[in-house]
Amino acid sequence: MAGVKVYTTENCPYCRMVQAFLKKNGVEYEIVDVGKDREAAREMIRVSGQRGVPVTISGDEMVVGFDAKRLRELFGTPVTDEIDDVVVVGAGPAGMTAAVYCGRKLMKTVVVSENIGGQAAWSWAIENYMGFRVITGEDLVGKFEEQVRGLNVSLELDSVGSIEKEGDVFLVRTASGNTYHCRTVILASGKQPRTLELPGEDRLMGRGVSVCSTCDAPFFHGRPVAVVGGGNAAIQTAIELTRIASSVALIVRSTLRCDEIYVPRAEEVGVRIFLHHEVTQLHGDQNLTGITIRDRQTGKETVLDVEGLFLAIGLVPNTGFLGDLVKLNELGEIDIDENGHTSVPGIFAAGDATCVKAKQIIVAAGDGAKAALEAHEYFERLMSKQAKERVAAT
């Protein structure tokens, strides 16, 4: 389809997903990097009203963000009804590692995910993954993806809406209306960003409020911004934004929970840190113009004139689509044993969506490998059982 234009920034994982989707479906498109072309950025804002990428334009149609359902409606093709050996839900470190191990076992593998890289793709710098003294999340995810694509693995960019079991077959239904049939499932759906749940937040998302600093930071060159959160992700984001923004404030609800090494770095580059503060109000109609923060100890309120607000206030398990299919704990995480088994035979899980305490990239990758090995063992037993049943029936 000619005339498709995708507005992107260099480090935006969602932008790469839109491009991968279009490429997979044979759609020709033009890339416009609004992080490097300021006039193009103004054009994108004028056309879409957005200060966040990606934005895809095709004729009179506009798709904001990576909207798998809408993209598939416009450009996609339906899947077949054949039965796969395994469907991996999620393409973060756990999901992609699981896919590599399944692919090496010659299992017919489909990965279904609405993003590539998960939380890892949002990291400015990763300093604790073996083999790399320091590597960006984008580069690490790129290496994972390259290895996955080197195997006979189908990577489908879509969002899973539900999973059902019919006999020995699982039905994985997606937001775009596709259904994948498979013998085993590996759940590696990760977590999704928590929001402030303040009035106007939905309206201002992509119009000053952002959950992806690596995507949207280029829109705030020379502009004042704030970051909310007290963990590693928040303080790393604040430090990196000092290279772009005119000023950076870090709003911390209680005390800093980050690695201590980051605190002097933040102070050195001029991050203003507001401890024991919370955001109580967002200002602006069409775009964010400021925020009100409140000192939780004294009650004093302060208005900060910021045009960008980046949220790094934690994550919630992406398990809502499971319903009561598998057992979850009180936090909504998937309950698994030490080998990735869930409460349902044939369904395995790994990564940050599970009850495993350590939420680290290296742990997720290792657990993804374990889940894949267990899925393969289950699959072999199932195939052997079905073969014996066919022989007995003849």
Order of alpha helices (4+ residues) and beta strands (2+ residues): beta-alpha-beta-alpha-beta-beta-alpha-beta-alpha-beta-alpha-beta-beta-beta-beta-beta-alpha-beta-alpha-beta-alpha-beta-alpha-beta-beta-beta-beta-beta-beta-beta-alpha
